[in-house]
Amino acid sequence: MAGNPTLAQWQLAQELRRLRGDRKFSDVVTSMRTAASSLARWETPGDGGAVPGAAAIERLLTLYEASEELDRLLALRKQAREPDRWQPYDLERSYRSYANIEAQATSIEIYQSQLVPGLAQTEDYARTVIGATMRPDSDLDREVQVRLTRQQVLTRENPPHVWIIIAEAALRQRIGSARLMQEQVEHLIELADMPTVTLQVLPYSAGAHAALTLASFSILRVDHHGLMTVYLQGPSSHMFMSSPENMAHYSDVYNRLRAAAMDDGAPTLALMTHIAHQHSKDKDH
């Protein structure tokens, strides 16, 4: 089975930073006779990071008087350099990292203002969205398959708790045919019945809210790796943010969205049922 190099790199970077302790960054750079940018990348989890060589890890641990950690960190390094399940799909690096973290997440919180989130899309909806937005050199079938494969996280053994907040506009926006939209909203109603999925709709009546300037964001946690990160996806760039300040900010925004959205359960289900019925009526015209 393919490993999860993203999580291994993340954990390795965190361990190297922990082992440095209160030693000055500049002193370690001098002692290692390496570039400051190299040490910074070794200690940075995610897309901005880099996996150090085995010799560099051994030298760092000697400097940190932590040679007893060598075998464990070399094992993490090996896993961080292994291929993963997404290698055949040739994914953009940030998206690949996101998919790897998502696959082992213990909790996922998603806000979407314009589209149904990928984890909750039907195949027809996903195909229509991807077909309209993909780059000319992309493979539509391959990208749809990636999205459907990602959705397996919802039914894996010990699935994550997934909390989804969708703006009402995303449910009413016609993506493809009216029938397609009816089926998509009905799929959301089915997902909301899963014990590990909580779904809220942010209605038009919510007015001004904490995420007005954000199209979407996700908060992912992998408890057994001590990993917490916010993922922002834009039309031309993607970003992970994991500082305590960013985590606190986006967690606060999400909590305020929870309060502004309709209660999960009957209120949200009633609105989605109404919207699905409207799409049903539209397909007759």
Buried (B, 14 or more C-beta within 10 A) or exposed (E): EEBBBBBBBBBBBBBBBEBBEEEEEEEBBEEBEBEEEBBBBBBBBBBEBBBBEEEBBBBBBEBBEBEEBBEEBBEBBBBBEEEBBBEEBEBEEBBBBBBBBBBBBBBBBBBBBEBBBBBBBBBBBBBBBBEEEEEEEEEEEEBBBBBBBBBEBBEEEEBBBBBBBBBBBBBEEEBBBBBBBBBBBBBBBEBBEEEBBBBBBBBEEBEEBBBEEBBBBBBBBBEEBEBBBBBBBEEEEBBBBBEEEBBEEBBEBBEEBBEBBBEBEEBBBEBBEEBBEBBBEBEEE
